[in-house]
């Protein structure tokens, strides 16, 4: 009996994996689109970039680290937090002139996206 329950559990777990992977991919796609369409300035190693250039750069890093990224949070941590060369954190400056860490700004966008998403998967 225990073996049957374990087998059923494993089958159900496997059935859920594609949906989870699709969710991760869709969240990352959302974040790249959010960054790319933002009017905020992305600051990397002391230079300013528009949203499209920032999204392009982050997407290239994502492609490089894809094997290490298993969640939207991994994506933020590996591809959108800091320069691999200098170690300097990425920053965002929006219209009010304040500057925030890009990782915090992107995490807030992810949380707002998740809160707005319909439940009931």
Residue pairs with C-beta under 8 A, 6 or more apart in sequence:
19 121
23 121
24 69
24 70
24 71
24 72
24 75
27 72
27 75
27 110
27 113
27 114
28 62
28 69
28 72
28 75
30 110
30 113
31 72
31 75
31 76
31 80
31 106
31 109
31 110
31 113
32 55
32 58
32 59
32 62
33 55
34 106
34 109
34 113
35 42
35 51
35 54
35 55
35 58
35 80
35 106
36 51
36 52
36 54
36 55
36 56
37 51
38 51
38 54
38 92
38 94
39 51
39 94
39 95
40 51
40 92
40 93
40 94
40 95
40 105
41 48
41 49
41 50
41 92
41 93
41 94
42 48
42 49
42 50
42 51
42 53
42 54
42 57
42 90
42 91
42 92
42 102
43 49
43 90
43 91
43 92
43 93
43 99
43 102
44 54
44 57
44 83
44 88
44 90
45 83
45 85
45 86
45 88
46 88
48 93
49 57
58 79
58 80
59 79
61 78
61 79
61 80
61 84
62 69
62 75
62 78
62 79
64 79
65 78
65 79
68 74
68 78
69 75
69 78
69 79
72 110
73 107
73 110
76 103
76 106
76 107
76 110
77 103
80 90
80 102
80 103
80 106
81 89
81 90
81 101
81 102
81 103
82 88
82 89
82 90
82 103
83 90
89 101
89 102
89 103
90 101
90 102
90 103
91 99
91 100
91 101
91 102
92 99
92 100
92 101
92 102
92 105
93 99
